[in-house]
Amino acid sequence: MKNMKIIKIINTLFYLTLITSCNTKIDNKNNSYFYFDELEYYHKDISDNDVLSEYKKSELPNYDKDYLKILENEYPINLNDSLFIQKIIKFGYKKKKVEKSNINQINQIFSKKKCTKLTANGCIPIYRDILIFKQNGKTVGVAKVCFDCNMAYIIGSKQNWDYFGECGDYEKLKKILKQI
């Protein structure tokens, strides 16, 4: 009788563990940073000397500091900044439409994954490349990328993106974006 109770408890624990692990697998099935069906790419060619010149200009009383925030800071802070796209266009970023054929490749890059080789970065990023992820016409994510430093600033992701780019993804992304 006592053995039957132990067997029932073990079976119950086994089934609970099985159900819990199945639910975990379902929840983690898609590791994408964003769910999107449209992608806009903005790029600005600006030299390091031009950035330094902007620093000097920023000391002037009427200087629009939004430009430097776009180039180097964690800006925008949230997706509700409806003026962000207007500002990057105002400051000379050129828009390029990303073809649907590239969306799957870019989605794979902007997905959580495990890498065995981690790298360290040692420069101040200048964000010349900005990706706007959209779902049904609504912005669901923004990724600012600095290919010189291999650094990114990402907002809107449901996934932890701290190790973005560690699997050689900066090189892959740069190759795709150069073709656009």
C-alpha positions in Angstrom: 0.0 0.0 0.0 2.8 2.4 0.9 4.7 1.5 -2.3 1.6 2.3 -4.4 1.5 5.8 -2.8 5.1 6.3 -3.6 4.6 5.1 -7.2 1.6 7.5 -7.6 3.7 10.4 -6.2 6.6 9.6 -8.5 4.2 9.3 -11.6 2.6 12.6 -10.7 5.9 14.4 -10.3 7.0 12.9 -13.6 3.9 14.1 -15.5 4.2 17.6 -13.9 7.8 17.8 -15.0 6.9 16.6 -18.5 4.1 19.1 -18.8 6.2 22.0 -17.4 9.1 21.2 -19.8 6.7 21.1 -22.8 5.3 24.5 -21.9 8.8 25.9 -21.6 9.7 24.6 -25.0 6.5 26.1 -26.5 7.2 29.5 -24.9 10.8 29.6 -26.1 10.0 28.2 -29.6 10.5 31.6 -31.3 13.5 33.6 -30.0 13.0 36.5 -32.4 13.6 39.9 -30.9 10.6 41.3 -32.9 7.6 40.1 -34.7 7.6 42.1 -37.9 6.5 42.1 -41.5 8.2 45.2 -42.7 11.6 46.7 -42.2 12.9 50.2 -42.9 16.7 50.8 -43.1 18.2 54.2 -42.5 21.9 55.0 -43.1 24.0 58.1 -42.8 27.6 58.4 -44.1 29.3 60.6 -41.5 33.0 60.6 -40.8 34.6 60.6 -37.3 35.9 64.1 -38.1 32.3 65.3 -38.9 31.2 63.8 -35.5 33.9 65.8 -33.7 32.8 68.9 -35.6 29.3 68.3 -34.3 30.6 68.2 -30.7 32.1 71.6 -31.2 28.8 72.9 -32.7 26.9 71.5 -29.8 28.3 74.2 -27.5 26.5 76.9 -29.5 23.3 78.1 -27.9 20.8 77.1 -30.6 22.3 73.7 -31.5 19.8 70.9 -31.8 21.2 68.3 -29.5 18.8 65.6 -30.9 21.4 65.0 -33.6 24.1 63.9 -31.2 21.5 61.8 -29.2 20.7 59.9 -32.4 24.3 59.4 -33.4 25.6 58.2 -30.0 23.1 57.8 -27.2 20.4 55.4 -26.1 17.7 57.3 -28.0 14.9 56.9 -28.5 14.0 55.7 -25.0 10.7 54.1 -26.0 8.7 53.3 -29.1 6.2 56.1 -28.5 8.6 58.8 -29.8 6.5 59.6 -32.9 9.1 62.2 -34.1 12.1 59.8 -34.1 11.8 58.9 -37.8 11.2 62.5 -38.8 14.3 63.5 -36.8 16.6 60.9 -38.4 15.5 62.1 -41.9 15.9 65.7 -40.8 19.5 65.0 -39.9 20.4 63.3 -43.2 19.7 59.6 -42.7 18.6 58.1 -46.0 15.8 55.6 -46.1 16.1 52.3 -47.9 13.3 49.8 -48.2 14.3 46.3 -47.2 12.8 43.7 -49.6 10.7 40.9 -48.1 13.3 38.4 -49.3 15.8 39.8 -46.8 13.4 39.8 -43.8 13.9 36.2 -42.9 17.7 36.5 -42.9 17.5 39.6 -40.7 15.0 38.0 -38.4 17.5 35.2 -37.8 20.1 37.7 -36.9 17.8 39.5 -34.5 17.0 36.4 -32.6 18.3 35.2 -29.2 20.9 32.5 -29.6 23.8 30.9 -27.7 27.3 31.6 -28.7 30.5 30.0 -27.4 32.8 33.0 -28.3 32.1 36.3 -26.7 33.8 39.5 -27.7 34.5 42.8 -25.9 34.1 46.2 -27.4 36.3 49.1 -26.8 35.1 52.2 -28.6 32.3 54.8 -28.4 29.6 53.8 -30.9 28.5 56.2 -33.7 25.1 54.9 -34.9 25.2 55.3 -38.7 22.7 52.5 -39.3 19.2 52.3 -37.9 16.6 49.6 -38.5 12.9 50.3 -37.8 10.9 47.0 -37.4 7.2 47.3 -38.2 4.2 45.0 -37.8 1.0 46.0 -39.7 2.4 49.5 -40.2 3.2 50.1 -36.5 6.7 50.4 -35.2 7.5 47.4 -32.9 11.2 47.9 -32.6 14.3 50.0 -33.3 17.9 48.8 -33.6 20.7 51.3 -33.9 23.9 49.6 -35.1 27.5 50.7 -35.0 29.6 48.4 -37.2 32.9 50.0 -36.2 32.4 49.0 -32.6 30.2 46.0 -33.1 27.6 47.5 -30.8 23.9 48.0 -30.9 21.1 49.8 -29.1 17.8 47.9 -29.3 14.4 48.8 -28.0 11.0 47.0 -28.3 12.4 43.5 -28.0 10.8 41.0 -25.7 14.0 39.0 -25.6 17.2 39.9 -23.8 19.6 41.3 -26.5 22.7 41.8 -24.3 24.7 39.4 -26.5 23.4 40.5 -29.8 25.9 40.1 -32.6 28.2 37.6 -30.7 27.7 34.8 -33.3 29.2 36.8 -36.2 25.9 38.5 -36.7 27.4 42.0 -37.2 29.3 40.8 -40.2 26.2 39.0 -41.6 24.0 42.0 -41.1 26.5 44.4 -42.6 26.7 42.2 -45.7 22.9 42.2 -46.1 22.6 45.9 -45.6 25.4 46.7 -48.1 23.3 45.0 -50.8 20.3 47.1 -50.1 
